């Protein structure tokens, strides 16, 4: 059996490797010549994914995995097609289907009768049936459920731990009809292994959903829940800072009750998931007041952090502020929708200069992102944006010139920093001045 995996990014490539590890022949298609070249050489095009180096090398050396830029050709030889092309938002927060629509056109050019097409990209509810089904039917003159099979099966994994997450979480499959769901159930049951999970309501494995829409909503529900939860934590943090209360202590105490699970507050919520997927939900349910409010709360945190730093400095004009961390999450080299961009914009709007450092990025890579790399010289203040493990051991004196520090992730040794005489702020705690 042959499988085509469309888009060899941080989700698609590990999935392609997982499928190849089961002895299936996989062709990965990607628009990037560089990515395709690296994959064919057995070299991961991105760092930080546990187990990928070894498994990719094995898949390529055995000939079970190859890569190409020709999506239509890859699809034409496949019995199963898995689509992991990311869906982004435009400047107004609306879903931008440009890349996914283009990929769907190419899939349609190569799609053969009897093939299963599984969209794993997180989508607004109704997209599989109302957008991709007619597009593929028009391109092929085949009917979904008869000539080919079409499902939504949302990815539910985190960068850095893809292979363990594939085993840990049930694989949801929802088709545009029952035949499509059954075909997807058979496919994923053969390529995935699952951990025993006594905490689940039914055995871990491939779970059939009633429809493609149910599968789409399940993914949006879990990610939107996290956005709302983080917004609640950030509201607690805002209140605690003004009231002289340690929000982290309060949240820890609240979570000791078995029905509570409150996330930690953070300077920004980044990545492809949390800032984006609630927008996909709102695209179908614009009256969801709680979801809209949570998105607003979380998007306002960078402004509040920068305002606190500016107040402590007596103004931002002419000040150099160091942002520590470009990645949206610690240990992952990914800057998509990272809070660094909002922090920089707020600093510059106040008349300051934002410089940036990240242990996972070279200076040239930071510059390519439109950021100003830190030259190691004195700065007036710093803000921890990413919870990289390297920052946990950072000590007073490591950054020259600072009079203000803001730990936006709660990772620094607060006692040591407060003893240093620096005006030290922790999100949800306020500063030494309180």
N, C-alpha and C positions, 0 to 999 in steps of 0.2 A: 504494500500500500504506500502511496505517495502523498505527502502533505506539503502544501505551500503556506508559509507563514509570511504575511505581508507586513513589513516594517520590522527591522531588526534593532529596535531600541532596547531600553532597559527592561522592558517586559517581554517583547517579542523574541529577542535572541535567547534568553534563558528558556523560554517555552519551546523554541525550536530545538534546543539542545536536549531538553527533557524528552521530547517526542523521539528524537534520534536515539536516545539512550534505551528506548524500547525496541530498537531494531528497525524502525520505520525510516524510509528514505524521505528526507526533508530538503526542500529548496526554499531558502529565505530570499525574499525580494525587498530591496531597499532603494530609495531614490539617490542615496549617497554613494558615489564611486569609492570614496575613502572607506566607508563602513564595509562595503562589499569586499574590497581588497583585503582588509584586515581579517574579516571573518573567514575568507577563503585561505588565509595564511594561518588560521587557528589562533588569532590574537584578538582578545576582547577589545572592542572599540571604546570602552569606558571602564574605569576602575571600580573596585569596591563591592563586586557581587561575589559573595562567598561561594566557592566551588566552581565558578564559571570557567576559570582558566583551564583546569584539568579536563572538565567535561567537554568543553568546546574543542580542545585539542584532540580528544579521543574521537569525537563525532566527525571532525574534518579528516583526521588521518585514516579512518575506516571508510571514508567516502559516503557516509550516511548523511552528511550535511554539506551543502554547497550554497553559495549565495550569488545573486544576480541583480541587475538593475531592471530586468525585463519582467515586469509583473505579469503581463498577459501570457508570456511563454511559461512562466512558472506555474500559473493556474491551469494552463492547457494540459499539463501532464499530471495534475493532481486529482486525487479522489476526495480530498478534504482541503478546505481553504480556511485558514484562521487569520482574521484581520485585526491588527493591533495598531493601526494608524491613529495617532493622538488627535483628539478633537479639542481645539482651543476656543477661546472667546475673542471677540473683536474689542475695539476700544470702548464700546458701550456695554460690554459684559454679555453680549449675545453669542450663542454658539456660531462658530465660523466653520462651515463644512467644506471649505475649499479643498483641503488635502484629502479628506475622506471621500468626497464626491469624485475627485480625480482618480483615487485608488479604485473606487467602485466601477468607474468607467473601464479601467484597465482590467479589472476582474471580469467584467462582462465580456470583454473581447476574447478572453481565453476560456471562459466557463464551459464545461462539458456536461452533457446530460448525466444525471445520477450523482453529481458532486454535492457534498455538504459545504455550505458557506456559514462560518460562525464569526460573528462580529463580537470581539471581546472588548473593544473600545467602550468606555462609559458613554452612554447616550441619553438624551432627553427621551422621556416616555413616548412611545409611538414611532420612533425613528426607524427601527428595523422594518416594521410593516409598511409604514406610510411613505418612507423615503427610499430605502434600499431595495425593498421587494419590487416595486414598479420599475426602478432603474435597471435591475438585473433582468427582469422579465422582458423589458423593451429591448435590451441589448442582445438577448439570446433567443427570443421567441419561445422560451421555455416557461412553464408555469411552476411557481414555487409550491412544493409539496408533492409535485408529480414529476416534473422534468429535472428539478434540482431541489435541494433542501436548505432551509434558511432558519438560523436561530440567533438569539442573543445569549451569550454566555460570558458575563462580565468578569474581567480579571479582578482578583481580590488579594493581591500580593503587594509587598513593600519592597522597594529597592534595597539591596543589600542582603535580603533573606528570601529571595524568590523561591528557591528550591524547597526550603522548609515550609514556607507558606503554602506552596502547592499541595503539600501533604496535609497541612493542618486544617485548612478551611474547605468546607463542602464546595463542590463545583456546581454552580447553578446553570441549568440549561432551560431555555424557554423558546419554543419554536413558533413560527407563524401558523403551524398546524401540528397535529399530533404526530404525523409521520416524521416531520422534521425534528421534533423533540426526541423521538425514539432513536433516530439516526445519530443525533448528537450524544445521547446517553451511551450508546454503544461505543462511539469514538472515544469519548473522554474516559470511559471506564477502562479502556485498553491502554491508554497512554499515561494515566496518573495512578499513583499509589496514595493511600490515605492513612494517617495516624488514627489509632483508636481514640475516640472522644466520648467519654462517659457523660460529659456535661451537655451533650446535644440531645435534642428531642427525638432524633432518629439517627440511625447509624451514619457515621461520616462516609462520604463518597460523592457520587454524582447525584444531585437532587433535581428531579424533574419539576419545573415550574409550570403553572397552568397555561402560560402564554409568554410570548416575547416581551410583552408589556410588563408582566409581573417580574421577569428577570431584570428588566431595565430599572424598574422602580426599586427593587431590592437593593441594587447597588447605590442608587441615589439616596435611599433611606439611610443606609449605614454611614455614608460619608456626610450627609447633611446633618445627621444626628451629632456627629463629632464636631461639626462647625458650630452648631447651636450650643453644645456642651462647652466648647472652648470659649465661646462668647460669654456664657454665664460665668466661667472662671475669670475672664477678663473684667467683667462687671464687678465681681467680688474684689478683684485686685485694685480696681479704681477706687472703690469705696474704702478698702482697707488702707490704702496709701494715705488717704485724707484723714482717717480716723486713728492712725497710729497703731493699727492691728497688723499682725503678720498673717497675710492671706494664705501662705503655704501651710502654716501650722493649722489654720482653720480648715483648709481643704483636707489635710491629712486626717484630722479628727473626724470630719464629716464622712470621709470614705471608710472609716472604721466600722460604720454601720453597714450591714451587708447589702442594703438596697441602694446605697449611694455609690456613684462613680463619677467624680468630677475631675476633669482634666486639669492639668497645671496651666496657669496663665502663661502667655508668651508675647514677646515683643511683636511678632508677626506670624501669620499663618501662611505658609508657602507651599510650593509644589504643585503638581498637576491636579491633585485631588481636592483638598479642602477649600481653596479659594474659588475653584472652578465648578465643581459638580453641584453645589447648591444653586449656581446660576442656571445649570441645566434643568434642575427641578423647577426653578422659578419660571423658566421658559414655558413650562406646561401648566404651572399653577401660580400665576402672578399674584393671586390673592393670599398667598401663604405669608401672613404677617410676621410670624415668629421667625421663619427662615430669612426673610428680608431684613428683619431687625438684627439678627445674629450676624449676617454678612456686613451690615453697617458698623456694628460694634467692633468686629475684628479688624475691619479696614481702617478704623480710626486710631488703633493703638499706636502705630508708629508716630503719628502726630503728637499724641500725648507724651510719649517718651522723649521726643526731641524737645517739646516745650519744657519738660522738667529739666532737661540738661541745660537748655538755654537760660532758664530762670536761675539755675545754680551758678552759671557762668556770668550772670549779669548781662546776657545778650549773646547772640550768635555771630554778630557782624565781625568779620575778620578772624574768627576762631577756626581752628583746625580740629575736626572731629573724626576720630578713627572708628570705623565700623568693623567689628571683628566677626567675620563670617559672611560668605556669599551664598553658600549652600542653604537650601531651605530647611535641611535637617542634618544633624550631626553625622559625620562619617559617610555622607553620600555626596558625590560630586555632581550636583544638579542645581542650577540656578533658576529654573522655571518658576516664575511668579514669586521669587524670593522676596522677603521683606527688606532686603538691602536696597532695593530700588526706591521703595517708598521712604525709607529713612534718608537716603541721599537727597531725594526731592524736597523733603521737609527741611533738612539742614541748609540746602542751597536757597530755599525760599526765605529762610531767616537771615540770609547774608553770610552764612558760614561756608567752609570748604569741607567736603566729605572725602576722606581717603579710606581705602579699604584693604584688608588683609584676610587671607584665608589659607590655611596650610595645604589645602588640596589644589590650589590654583597657582600657576606661575603668573608673574607680573604681566606678561604678554597676553595671557588669557583674560586677566581682569580688564586690561585695556580694550581687548576685543569685545568685551561686554559693555563698553562705554563707561567703565569705572576707573577711578584714579588710584593706582596702587600706592600703598604706603611705602615711603622711602626709608623708614626707620628713624626719622628725625622726630623731634618733640611735637606733641599734639596737646591740645588743651583738655580733651576729654575723650573717652571711648565708650562705645555701646556694644555689648555682646549681643549679636543677632542670631548666631548659630550655636547650638550646643555640641560643638566638636569636643571630643575627649581631651584634646591638647589644651583647651582653655581651663580645664579643671585644676591644673597645677600652676596656673599663672599667678605670679606673686607681685606685690607692690614693688615698684622699681623696674619691672620688666618693660614698661612702656614709659619713656621719658617725657617729662613736662606736664603730666596730667594733674589737674586739680579736681576733676569730676569724673566719676565712673558710674556707668549704669549697666547692671547685669540683667539683661532682658530675658535670660533663660534660667536664672537661679542656679548657676553652675560654679560660681567662684566661692572661695573661702571668705564669707562675709566678715567673720571676726577679724581675720588678718587685714582685710582691706579697711575696715572701720578703724582699726588701731593705727593705720598708717597716716591718718590725718586727711586723707582724700575724702571729699564729699561723695559718699558711696551710696548708691541707690540700687535696690533690688525690686524687680517688678512684684507688686503686691505687698511691699513692706515699707516703702518710703525711704528715708535716708537717715544718716547719723544726726541730722538736725532735729529729728522728732523726739 
